[in-house]
């Protein structure tokens, strides 16, 4: 599956989308292409499993290697912050001749609510796709959710790139 994301991205629309690009299906994507070559003896699928074992993700075997996962979104209040929900994603990996390519797609927001005991739990509603538009009343709040979702996805991408750069290097084990 080849995915072409706007080579000439519209920066005004990208800022409106919270930073995401839009693919040909109208879905928001976050794409990255890198030129990191794995050392001898390392399998790409095992590297993916090693990284995403630390995160809530499920591997699915297809033509490309894909991972379904979630990342927490926090909402900052005046005094503190709390978990506002999860951004659900599907991460697709492709190995190219020069390195690798991956993109986050099928992004959705799963809100959290407080139950009768005051604990934050997942709301019993279906996840809301980030592409969905809301009324004028909720537009500002939804724009901030998109922006925080973009930041969360960017953080996962940076952690993944750091993980790839550190493959083959010795690990430091801290003993308390």
C-alpha positions as CSV (number, residue, x, y, z in Angstrom):
1,X,0.0,0.0,0.0
2,X,1.5,3.2,-1.1
3,X,0.4,6.4,0.6
4,X,0.9,9.8,-0.9
5,X,0.5,12.6,1.5
6,X,0.4,16.2,0.1
7,X,3.8,17.1,-1.3
8,X,2.7,20.7,-1.3
9,X,0.9,20.8,2.0
10,X,-1.4,23.7,2.7
11,X,0.1,25.2,5.9
12,X,-3.1,27.1,6.8
13,X,-5.2,23.9,6.7
14,X,-2.5,22.0,8.5
15,X,-2.6,24.6,11.3
16,X,-6.4,24.2,11.4
17,X,-6.0,20.4,11.6
18,X,-3.8,20.6,14.7
19,X,-0.7,19.9,12.6
20,X,-1.8,16.8,10.8
21,X,-1.7,16.2,7.0
22,X,-4.6,14.7,5.1
23,X,-4.3,11.7,2.9
24,X,-6.3,10.8,-0.2
25,X,-9.1,9.2,1.9
26,X,-9.6,12.4,4.0
27,X,-8.0,10.8,7.1
28,X,-5.4,12.7,9.2
29,X,-1.9,11.2,9.1
30,X,1.5,11.9,10.6
31,X,4.2,10.6,8.3
32,X,7.9,10.1,8.8
33,X,10.6,8.7,6.5
34,X,14.1,8.0,7.8
35,X,17.4,6.6,6.7
36,X,18.5,4.4,9.5
37,X,20.0,1.0,8.7
38,X,19.7,-1.7,11.3
39,X,22.9,-3.6,12.4
40,X,23.4,-7.2,11.3
41,X,21.3,-9.7,13.1
42,X,18.4,-7.4,13.9
43,X,15.0,-8.2,12.5
44,X,12.7,-5.1,11.9
45,X,9.6,-6.9,13.2
46,X,11.4,-7.8,16.4
47,X,12.6,-4.2,16.9
48,X,9.0,-3.1,16.6
49,X,7.8,-5.7,19.1
50,X,10.6,-4.7,21.5
51,X,9.5,-1.0,21.4
52,X,5.8,-1.4,21.5
53,X,5.8,-4.1,24.3
54,X,6.4,-1.1,26.6
55,X,3.3,0.6,25.2
56,X,-0.3,-0.6,24.9
57,X,-0.2,-1.9,21.3
58,X,-1.3,-4.9,19.4
59,X,0.7,-6.2,16.4
60,X,-1.2,-7.1,13.2
61,X,0.5,-8.9,10.4
62,X,-0.4,-7.6,6.9
63,X,1.4,-6.7,3.7
64,X,3.0,-3.9,5.7
65,X,3.6,-4.3,9.4
66,X,1.1,-2.3,11.4
67,X,0.5,-1.7,15.1
68,X,-2.7,-0.5,16.8
69,X,-2.1,1.5,19.9
70,X,-3.2,4.4,22.2
71,X,-1.4,7.3,23.8
72,X,-2.7,9.3,26.7
73,X,-3.8,13.0,26.3
74,X,-3.6,15.2,29.3
75,X,-5.7,18.3,29.9
76,X,-4.1,21.1,31.8
77,X,-6.3,22.9,34.2
78,X,-5.5,26.1,36.1
79,X,-3.9,24.3,39.1
80,X,-3.0,20.8,37.8
81,X,-3.6,18.5,34.9
82,X,-5.5,15.2,34.4
83,X,-6.0,12.6,31.8
84,X,-8.5,13.9,29.2
85,X,-8.6,10.7,27.1
86,X,-6.6,8.6,24.7
87,X,-5.7,9.1,21.1
88,X,-6.1,5.8,19.3
89,X,-3.9,5.2,16.3
90,X,-2.9,2.7,13.7
91,X,0.9,2.8,12.9
92,X,2.0,1.4,9.6
93,X,5.6,0.5,8.9
94,X,7.3,0.0,5.5
95,X,10.9,-0.9,5.0
96,X,12.4,0.9,2.0
97,X,15.7,0.3,0.3
98,X,17.3,3.3,2.1
99,X,15.7,3.0,5.5
100,X,12.1,2.9,6.7
101,X,8.9,4.8,6.4
102,X,6.0,4.9,8.9
103,X,2.8,6.8,9.3
104,X,0.1,7.2,12.0
105,X,-3.4,6.9,10.6
106,X,-7.0,6.1,11.7
107,X,-6.6,8.6,14.5
108,X,-9.5,8.8,17.0
109,X,-10.2,10.4,20.4
110,X,-11.5,8.2,23.3
111,X,-12.7,10.6,26.0
112,X,-12.4,9.9,29.8
113,X,-15.1,10.9,32.3
114,X,-15.3,10.9,36.1
115,X,-17.4,8.1,37.5
116,X,-19.6,8.4,40.6
117,X,-16.5,7.7,42.8
118,X,-14.5,10.5,41.2
119,X,-12.1,8.2,39.3
120,X,-11.3,8.9,35.6
121,X,-12.6,6.0,33.4
122,X,-13.1,5.7,29.6
123,X,-16.4,7.0,28.5
124,X,-18.8,4.4,27.2
125,X,-19.0,6.1,23.7
126,X,-17.4,5.1,20.5
127,X,-14.0,6.8,19.8
128,X,-14.5,10.0,17.8
129,X,-12.4,10.3,14.6
130,X,-10.2,13.4,14.7
131,X,-11.4,14.4,11.2
132,X,-14.9,15.0,12.5
133,X,-16.1,18.6,12.6
134,X,-18.2,20.0,15.5
135,X,-20.5,23.0,15.9
136,X,-19.3,26.5,16.6
137,X,-19.9,26.0,20.3
138,X,-17.4,23.1,20.6
139,X,-15.0,24.2,17.8
140,X,-12.3,25.7,20.1
141,X,-12.3,22.7,22.5
142,X,-12.0,20.3,19.6
143,X,-9.2,22.3,18.1
144,X,-7.2,22.0,21.4
145,X,-7.9,18.3,21.5
146,X,-6.5,17.9,17.9
147,X,-3.5,20.0,18.9
148,X,-2.8,17.9,22.0
149,X,-3.3,14.7,19.9
150,X,-0.7,15.9,17.4
151,X,1.8,16.6,20.2
152,X,1.2,13.1,21.7
153,X,1.7,11.4,18.3
154,X,4.8,13.5,17.7
155,X,6.2,12.4,21.1
156,X,5.6,8.7,20.2
157,X,7.4,9.3,16.8
158,X,10.4,10.9,18.6
159,X,10.6,8.0,21.1
160,X,10.5,5.5,18.2
161,X,13.3,7.4,16.3
162,X,15.4,7.5,19.5
163,X,14.8,3.7,19.9
164,X,15.9,3.1,16.3
165,X,19.1,5.1,16.8
166,X,20.0,3.2,19.9
167,X,19.8,-0.2,18.4
168,X,23.1,-2.0,18.6
169,X,24.4,0.3,21.4
170,X,24.9,-1.2,24.9
171,X,22.2,-0.5,27.4
172,X,22.8,1.0,30.7
173,X,21.1,-0.9,33.5
174,X,20.4,1.1,36.7
175,X,20.3,-0.8,39.9
176,X,18.5,0.9,42.7
